[in-house]
Amino acid sequence: MKAEEVLADLYAKTVDSNKFGIDVADGKVKDITEIGIFDCWETKSWAMKLCVDSILTILKVDQIIMSKPSGGPNFESQAAKRPDGY
């Protein structure tokens, strides 16, 4: 299945009607009412909302982790050990 050919065929057929879709079983553009494939927009919309929500949660957790001090060496105690005092 070549993406360029399938998309070109889909664009050509959707000029007349928006009842066409890609059948992934054979890679052909077909009339969805004839083969009985119906996607619910509400399902796709909620899938996108939940996906974005998951990504934002991951980014928030990453921001919290990156902003927390790492607990590395204590610089004040090391300054006392250096001969120059810095």
Sequence and secondary structure as in RCSB ss.txt:
>XXXX:A:sequence
MKAEEVLADLYAKTVDSNKFGIDVADGKVKDITEIGIFDCWETKSWAMKLCVDSILTILKVDQIIMSKPSGGPNF
ESQAAKRPDGY
>XXXX:A:secstr
  HHHHHHHHHHHTTT S EEEETTTTEEEEHHHHT    HHHHHHHHHHHHHHHHHHHHHHHHHHHS      H
HHHHHHSTT  
